[in-house]
Amino acid sequence: MSNLTQAFHLVLQTDVLLAILLASIYGLVVGSLPGLSATMAVALLVPITFYLSPIAAIATIISASAMAIFSGDIPGALLRIPGTPASAAYTDEAYAMTRKGQPELALGIGLWFSALGGIAGTLSLMLLAPPLADMALNFSTYENFWLAFLGLMCATLVARSSPVKAIASMLLGLLVSCIGIENPAGTPRFTFGVTDLFGGIEVIPALVGVFAVSEVMRAMMSAEPPKMPFRRFGSILKSQWTLTKQYVKPQVRGNIVGIIIGVLPGAGADMAAWVSYSMAKRFSKTPEKFGTGHPEGLIEAGASNNASLASGWVPALLFAIPGDTITAIAIGVLYMKGLNPGPTLFTEQASSMYALYIIFIIANIIMIPLGIIMIRVASRVLRAPRSAIMPVIVLMCAVGTFATGNNLFAVMTVAAFGVIGYVMERNGFPVAAMVLGIIMGTMVEQSLVTSLMKSDGSIIPFFNRPVAAVLAAMTIAALLWPVAAWGWRSMRVATR
């Protein structure tokens, strides 16, 4: 109880509450702008976290990401342009509801069930993390190796593009993680005599480049989205309680799917939304209504994407393995603020963990009133010219990354990875898989080398420990899955 009391004391500080409020407003605005993802919103906040207390820094990331995931529904419902990738799964459904003259209902569903899903995901974080932390205390470098490797494989499994392209992206990320002298041997690798590369490629500039700068480049190459005419909305939350009682099963199913997918390393809210919307149609008694403005799919997918947001922190806090690209950024902030992820975080700094839970709940509660306000001013926000927004984003990227180490090379890194991210996405290569490779490559290598040194070069301990054997089987299955899927498709084509 003392930890809980101390957690409330940490959260109820003026700087933390102000950080939650301002980050929430910021997340709502960024998420509602077409093409600006929740990950990009969080990445641009990183330089600001340098000057905040640890709890306030984490509060900005939690609040901004939760709000951005929801507000991505606003341009999707009104313009058929998803504000974030997590909104893309059900954009057509929401827009169909708007064409039927029910934009308030579509946006109300997104707001109400996103908030409920976020609270459900927070409860899963509170219930799942402590027992998993106790189990993780028994992990050795053998288990850590397989866990990190499994995270890389999960990133390829959940990629919507070709598994081969996802694996190629992941391998590129692993190659980038090899740059520098921060490896077990302490030998310069791929530095080409450039002293700035001796420290390796920093994660934050790479993230900002592939997610923010690439979006700016994509916007430069595409036409200006249509402007939304000003329109006054009616009651936003009307009928939401009736829908909650009517669609209990889709809501619960969406929460469960979101929680499970969130825990998988590398999956994220967008994958949770796609899977949940597909499941809603699969199990619906009226699948023919999908695509015509039917609320069932919106409810299940909306609940799922925000539930996955909170549960994605489980692997991040326990194993420093990002559940999604947002927690990938959060891990860097946690290390920077001395809250090193790991199972001991739940024992040595339990009050900070309780504070994190409280922030999640506060963010999802205030999402409702702030979301209503955001929806009512949506027409003005969505009509902001892209030519005015994009230069500000580029400036924030440059200034923010320069501040990470007062180093001009970081700005060059952002520009380089912006080009890389743009080229990759133009050709169907998922940048999220590359980012996971960059983040987890060092962990995979260090765990492998340390384990081989402990076993005197033997690989038997990688398989004869119970937990390691289970993780190894899961990892090998994930590795062989693309090959098996390709073989199965080839056999079906050959038999026709």
WONOR-V876314 format. One record per pair of residues at least 6 apart in sequence whose C-alpha atoms are under 6 Angstrom apart, sorted by the first residue. I is the first residue (numbers start at 1). J is the second residue. D is the distance in Angstrom with one decimal. If there is no record, write none. Layout:
I,J,D + I,J,D
This chain:
3,351,4.6 + 6,351,5.9 + 7,351,4.8 + 7,354,5.5 + 7,355,4.5 + 16,56,4.4 + 19,56,6.0 + 19,60,5.7 + 20,59,5.7 + 20,60,5.7 + 20,63,5.8 + 23,60,5.1 + 23,63,5.8 + 23,64,5.0 + 24,63,5.1 + 24,64,5.0 + 24,67,5.8 + 27,64,4.1 + 27,67,5.1 + 27,68,4.6 + 28,67,5.1 + 28,68,5.1 + 28,71,5.4 + 31,68,4.0 + 31,71,5.1 + 31,72,4.8 + 31,83,5.7 + 32,71,4.9 + 32,72,4.9 + 32,74,5.9 + 32,83,5.3 + 33,83,5.7 + 34,83,4.1 + 35,83,5.6 + 37,84,4.6 + 38,65,5.4 + 38,68,5.1 + 39,326,5.3 + 40,211,5.5 + 40,212,5.3 + 42,61,5.8 + 43,208,5.7 + 47,400,4.9 + 49,57,4.8 + 54,337,5.3 + 63,363,5.4 + 72,82,6.0 + 72,83,3.8 + 72,84,4.8 + 72,87,5.8 + 73,87,5.5 + 75,81,5.5 + 75,82,5.9 + 75,83,5.8 + 76,82,4.2 + 76,91,4.9 + 77,94,4.7 + 77,95,4.4 + 80,91,5.9 + 80,95,5.6 + 82,88,5.2 + 85,270,5.5 + 86,269,5.6 + 86,270,3.6 + 89,273,6.0 + 89,274,5.0 + 93,291,4.9 + 93,293,5.0 + 94,106,5.5 + 96,292,5.5 + 96,293,4.6 + 97,293,4.0 + 104,236,5.1 + 108,236,4.9 + 108,237,5.2 + 110,302,5.6 + 113,302,5.8 + 113,303,5.0 + 114,302,5.3 + 114,303,5.0 + 114,306,5.5 + 115,364,4.9 + 117,255,5.8 + 117,303,4.2 + 117,306,5.3 + 117,307,4.6 + 118,306,4.7 + 118,307,4.6 + 119,361,5.9 + 120,307,6.0 + 121,259,6.0 + 121,307,4.0 + 121,310,4.9 + 121,311,5.3 + 122,310,5.3 + 125,311,5.4 + 129,314,5.8 + 133,343,4.5 + 136,343,6.0 + 137,343,6.0 + 141,447,5.1 + 141,451,5.8 + 142,451,6.0 + 142,462,5.5 + 143,468,4.9 + 145,444,5.4 + 145,447,5.1 + 145,448,6.0 + 146,471,5.8 + 146,472,5.8 + 148,444,5.8 + 150,475,4.8 + 151,265,4.9 + 153,478,5.8 + 155,266,4.7 + 155,433,5.6 + 156,163,5.7 + 156,166,5.0 + 156,167,5.9 + 158,267,6.0 + 163,482,6.0 + 165,429,5.3 + 166,430,5.9 + 169,433,5.6 + 169,434,4.7 + 170,433,4.8 + 170,434,4.4 + 170,437,5.0 + 173,434,4.2 + 173,437,4.1 + 173,438,4.5 + 174,437,4.6 + 174,438,5.5 + 174,441,5.1 + 177,438,4.8 + 177,441,5.5 + 179,189,5.3 + 179,190,5.3 + 179,200,5.0 + 180,188,5.4 + 180,189,5.3 + 180,197,5.6 + 180,198,4.2 + 180,199,5.2 + 180,200,4.1 + 181,187,5.1 + 181,188,4.4 + 181,198,5.5 + 191,197,5.3 + 205,401,5.9 + 205,414,5.0 + 206,414,5.8 + 206,417,5.7 + 209,414,4.2 + 209,417,4.8 + 209,418,4.1 + 210,417,5.3 + 210,418,4.7 + 210,421,4.4 + 213,418,4.7 + 214,418,4.6 + 214,421,5.6 + 214,422,4.7 + 227,383,5.3 + 228,379,5.8 + 230,379,5.3 + 250,300,5.1 + 251,300,5.0 + 254,276,5.7 + 254,300,4.6 + 254,303,5.6 + 254,304,4.5 + 255,303,5.7 + 255,304,4.9 + 255,307,5.7 + 258,272,5.2 + 258,304,4.2 + 258,305,5.9 + 258,307,5.1 + 258,308,4.3 + 259,307,5.6 + 259,308,4.8 + 259,311,5.3 + 261,272,5.9 + 262,268,5.6 + 262,308,4.1 + 262,311,5.0 + 262,312,4.2 + 263,311,5.5 + 263,312,4.9 + 263,323,5.9 + 264,323,6.0 + 265,322,5.7 + 265,323,4.1 + 266,323,5.1 + 266,324,4.7 + 267,324,5.7 + 268,324,4.6 + 269,305,4.4 + 269,308,5.5 + 272,304,5.8 + 272,305,5.4 + 273,301,4.6 + 273,304,5.9 + 273,305,5.2 + 276,301,5.1 + 277,297,5.2 + 277,301,5.1 + 280,297,5.4 + 281,287,5.3 + 312,323,4.3 + 315,321,5.4 + 315,323,5.9 + 316,322,4.7 + 317,341,4.7 + 317,342,5.9 + 318,341,5.9 + 318,342,4.4 + 318,343,5.1 + 319,342,5.2 + 320,341,5.3 + 322,328,4.7 + 334,340,5.9 + 398,411,5.6 + 401,410,5.9 + 401,411,5.9 + 402,410,6.0 + 402,411,5.9 + 463,469,4.6
